């Protein structure tokens, strides 16, 4: 078999742009930026990082849908291209948030690691080979472990990184063991070839073990119950831009990879059909129900705004997994729309927190009190982000839930487990609306604490948050801008 290396290079242009950008950030800081103050070094690093991300975004658009590349090791289809574009847009939002957050101790290294993580995300989106998928996933994961513990002056950050790393290492072991069993059973690493073999062999006890291993690993990556234990501490302790990246781009890329693995690769052993052997749909359905229930109910008891967003993320992960279940009928469009718009809203919420932290701290929900008087811009953006997370029309979060839940009902109607889970998710949305209203009450209704001053919003951060809020409004009003790309 001959391989076209020029075509491979073209397919990897976004990743090449990100890696060159990361090296440029480090090279500039090591030479011209060594004697500058940290704030100026951060500005230069963010500028170079943004240029590299925009270049990668342009490359992703220009490369487009090339189909299978390098012996189908990579698959540049609608899902891959859309995920690449979404991940790079969320990285730009994260860099904008970093401009308004506390300046890290080593700003160039911080921005470079964000770019390396993004390269892992974009490669995950196109991976169609078990080894490439694992390498991309671990490149992204190792970068996120470092980003979570980057604030070495805070014990919470070190604890977040340690828990994230330990759970992540265990999940990587599960994933690699599951992949090795799949390879041993099929003799293939490329997902299309695996699907052909499984269509002939079907389910077996050893394959069932492999599926459990893979689902455990991806359950951790998605912060789905009962594999969520790292998420509240990581969201609470990580530097705010790091938490924004974990909550947004990481989730979008992870679900794109998970969807590609389960349906094109392992769709033959999904199960769920009358008389068919139990496949991966059954344990995924259990994870969906546990995530929706635990995430929403635990969020009710939270007084820390970051932990509330973490438990909210667990509930949203359950809803996204419901989109994975329905993707065999609906295609990847509904799941992508949900994950992308959720990522914008979650990153935006962390961006608001980042700006408030610089002006006096923001850990408790009560720290948001009087935000409308202290900064109308931040209060307005936060209202859009929170209402989108709650699924209030006409914002994008509502249509994200609508298309996923409607897709779940298409699988088998109300008599199918996906239909029951859709009804559960709709019912728990009312619970979620309550704890989101608690946040909005503090920010929009209650007066500020005594001695609270007006909040100065940096231009770059304010622009990034405004564009993110506007994107949620536009995508909510015109969801077909995204959905029609998938046909």
C-alpha positions, 0 to 999 in steps of 0.5 A: 500500500502506498501513502501520499505524504503530501496529502497527509501534510495537507490534512494535518495543516491545522495541527502543524500551525498550532505546533509552530505557533506554540514553538513561536510563543516559546521562542519569542519569550525565551529571546525578546520577551525575557526582560519584559514584565509578566503582563507584557509577556502574557500579552505577546504570548496570547497575540502569537497564540491567537494568530496561530489558532486563527491560522489553524482555523483557516487551514481547517476550513480550506482543507475541508472534507477530504474523506479518508487520508493516509490509508483511512488513518484519518477521516476528514468528514463533516464531523471532523471538519466541524469539530476542528472548527468548533475546537479552534473557535473555543480555543480562541475564546479561552485565549480571550478569557486568559487576557482578562484573568490573573496573569500566570507565573510563566505566561508563554509556557501556559499559552504554548500548552494550550496550543498543544492541547488544542492540537490534540483536540483537532487530531482527536476529531479526525482520528480513525485509527485506534493508535492515532486516537489514543495518541491524540487523546493522551496529548490533549490529556497530558496538556490538561493535567499541566494546565489544571495544576498551573497555579502552583501557589494554590493548594486547590490547583495542585489537588485538582491536577493530582486528582485529574492526573491519577484518574486520567492515568487509570482511564488511559490504562483502561482505554489502552487495554480495551483497544488491545482487546479489540485489536486482538479480536479483530486484527485491525486498528482502523475503525472501518476495518474493525466494523467489517470484522465485527459485522461477521463475528458479532458480540463475544464475552471478550469483546464485552470486556473490551467495550466495558474498558472503553466505556469506563475510559470515555466516561472519565473523559466526559466526566459522566457518572459514576466516573466524575469524581475528578470533575468538581475538584478540577473545575474548582482548583484549576486556573479559570482559563484552564477550567474553561478549556476543560469544560468546552473544547475538551468535551467537544473533541472527546464526544466527537472521537467517542461518537466515531469510535462507537458508531462507525467502528463498533456500531455492529455490536451496539445492541438494542434491537429486539432479539439482539445480543446486549451491546454498548447501548445498554451500559451507555443508557445506564451512564446517561441516567446516572449522569442526569440524575446525579449531576442535577441533584448534586448541583442543588447543594452547591454553594461554590459557583465552580462546583455548581458548573462542574455538576452541571457539566456532569448532567450535560454529559449525560444529555450528550451521551443520549445524543451519542445513543441517538446518532445511529438514527439522527447522524452526528449533527444534533450531538455536535450542535449540543456540544459546541453550544454548551462549550461556548456557554460553559467557557463564557461562564468561566470567562465572567468568573475570571474577570470577577476574580481579578477584581476581588475573587469569585468562589461562592455563588454569593460573590456574584451578588450585585454584578448587574450594578458592578458591571452591566456587561458581565451581568448581561453576558452571564445571563445569556450563558446561564440561560443557554445552559438552562435551555431557555429559548430562543438561545442555542442551549434550548435548541441543542436540547431540543434536537438531541431529545427529539432525536432520542425519541426517534430511536424507538419512541417512548417505549424505547430506553432512549425515549425514557431517558429523554423524558427523564432529561426533560424532567430534570431540566426543571431542576436545573432551571432552579439552580441556574436561577439561583445564580441569576438572582445573585447577579441580577437582583440582589445588591452588591456586598458592602464595599464592592467596587465597579469591575473593570473589564479588559477590552480583549476579555470583554470582546471575547465574552460579547462575541460568545454571548452573541454567538449563542443568540445567533445560533439559537435563532438560526440553528440550521447554520450548523445543522444543515452542514451535516445534511 
